[in-house]
Amino acid sequence: MEVSATAKYIRTSPKKLRRIVNLVRGKKVDEALVILRFLPSPAARTVAKVVKSASANAENNYEMTPVDLRIVKIFVNEGNTLKRHRAGPRGRVKPILKRSSHITVVVKEEE
């Protein structure tokens, strides 16, 4: 049985999160958390929270053992974009796009 967890409206661009998510795709949950713990990026902490949440959902709601869980799917979708402006040269306006993202983690118990 697959169990999922989702974090929405994370104020980090999807491009930055996808680099981190690609490192842990297909790994066991314990191994993924160790990898995320030692990454220098601050976004790794956010991804680790979602992985822990999916593991806790599987353990508490479906009595699965956390040691046997593997990350089956993990992906990042684009969320809302906050559009801001800054003054540019010669009286023009430069757009600033503050992107957000949604992280989804799906774990499954191995036999």
WOPEBEL-V420141 format. One record per residue. N is the residue number from 1. RES is the residue in one small letter. OMEGA is omega as a letter, one per 30 degrees, with the letter a starting at -180 (999 if undefined). Layout:
N	RES	OMEGA
N	RES	OMEGA
This chain:
1	m	a
2	e	l
3	v	a
4	s	l
5	a	a
6	t	l
7	a	a
8	k	l
9	y	l
10	i	a
11	r	l
12	t	a
13	s	a
14	p	a
15	k	l
16	k	a
17	l	a
18	r	l
19	r	a
20	i	a
21	v	a
22	n	l
23	l	a
24	v	a
25	r	l
26	g	a
27	k	l
28	k	a
29	v	a
30	d	a
31	e	l
32	a	l
33	l	l
34	v	l
35	i	a
36	l	a
37	r	a
38	f	l
39	l	a
40	p	a
41	s	l
42	p	l
43	a	l
44	a	l
45	r	l
46	t	l
47	v	l
48	a	l
49	k	a
50	v	l
51	v	l
52	k	l
53	s	l
54	a	l
55	s	l
56	a	l
57	n	a
58	a	a
59	e	a
60	n	a
61	n	a
62	y	l
63	e	l
64	m	l
65	t	a
66	p	a
67	v	a
68	d	a
69	l	l
70	r	l
71	i	a
72	v	l
73	k	l
74	i	a
75	f	a
76	v	l
77	n	a
78	e	l
79	g	l
80	n	l
81	t	l
82	l	a
83	k	l
84	r	a
85	h	l
86	r	a
87	a	l
88	g	a
89	p	l
90	r	l
91	g	a
92	r	a
93	v	l
94	k	l
95	p	l
96	i	a
97	l	l
98	k	a
99	r	l
100	s	a
101	s	l
102	h	l
103	i	l
104	t	l
105	v	l
106	v	l
107	v	a
108	k	a
109	e	l
110	e	l
111	e	999
